[in-house]
Amino acid sequence: MLLLVTSSLFAQLPEMLIEPLVKTKLFEKYDGSIWKQRKFIESKISNENIGDFIVNLRYNIYTDAMEFSNNSKELYTLKENIDTTIKLEDDEYHYCEFKTERGQNRSGYYILVELNDSYRVYKKYRVEITKVSKASYSGIVVASSNSLGSIHLKTTYYIEENGAVMGLPTEKKEILAILDNESEVLKKLMKKEKLRMKKEEDVLRVVSQYNTMRKSNDSSKSLLVNRKF
């Protein structure tokens, strides 16, 4: 069910920020949702050049797009714009045109979780599709349910420095390999404090500690020096 944006609010949103959206039925028979929240929620759009607007939005994780509806139930999406910041529930979305240090494109909506003088930490949502496994019995293929599979929300954290980003793995061995110059110190910290890279506060703790050690050894050294993602 869609929450409708009033015509007066919709009229305030310039056409230069929107474009029509075509509905997809690709995952209708899957358990779960490709949206961060199924309902449209009152949100704030801030554009540096145009101003602020209040509209009802939802974030499509699969297409990495902000969706909304006007009072005729037509679906629209916000155009990708690096000057636009979106406050949706507790998340602050920024459309960023990042690249890795190897020049690979990493553009999309990122959620700012920490702002530091020398770096920023973002998180980004993605969907993981698990298809229903099928088993053969007496030559007949049977499925475990009417669902074709399940949709799962996954979160990846990123360090951004001077416009370049590096994804942070969730496995302890992998994160220590990336931060290998300080891995022994960080390994002891993670063990002592029982830090897990799947928890946002733990990710921020590890990155902050690594940045502190980096500065004490060589202030000119990049956080992304041992990039692998």
HELIX and SHEET records of a PDB file:
HELIX    1   1 SER A    7  GLN A   12  1                                   6    
HELIX    2   2 GLU A   15  LEU A   17  5                                   3    
HELIX    3   3 LYS A  172  ILE A  178  1                                   7    
HELIX    4   4 ASP A  180  GLU A  182  5                                   3    
HELIX    5   5 SER A  183  GLU A  193  1                                  11    
HELIX    6   6 GLU A  200  ASN A  217  1                                  18    
SHEET    1   A11 ILE A  18  PRO A  20  0                                        
SHEET    2   A11 LEU A  75  LEU A  78 -1                                        
SHEET    3   A11 ALA A  65  SER A  69 -1                                        
SHEET    4   A11 GLY A  51  ASN A  60 -1                                        
SHEET    5   A11 ILE A  41  ASN A  47 -1                                        
SHEET    6   A11 THR A  84  LEU A  88 -1                                        
SHEET    7   A11 ASP A  91  LYS A  99 -1                                        
SHEET    8   A11 ASN A 105  LEU A 115 -1                                        
SHEET    9   A11 ARG A 120  LYS A 131 -1                                        
SHEET   10   A11 GLY A 149  GLU A 161 -1                                        
SHEET   11   A11 TYR A  30  ASP A  31  1                                        
SHEET    1   B11 ILE A  18  PRO A  20  0                                        
SHEET    2   B11 LEU A  75  LEU A  78 -1                                        
SHEET    3   B11 ALA A  65  SER A  69 -1                                        
SHEET    4   B11 GLY A  51  ASN A  60 -1                                        
SHEET    5   B11 ILE A  41  ASN A  47 -1                                        
SHEET    6   B11 THR A  84  LEU A  88 -1                                        
SHEET    7   B11 ASP A  91  LYS A  99 -1                                        
SHEET    8   B11 ASN A 105  LEU A 115 -1                                        
SHEET    9   B11 ARG A 120  LYS A 131 -1                                        
SHEET   10   B11 GLY A 149  GLU A 161 -1                                        
SHEET   11   B11 ALA A 164  LEU A 168 -1                                        
SHEET    1   C 2 LYS A 134  TYR A 137  0                                        
SHEET    2   C 2 ILE A 140  ALA A 143 -1                                        
END                                                                             
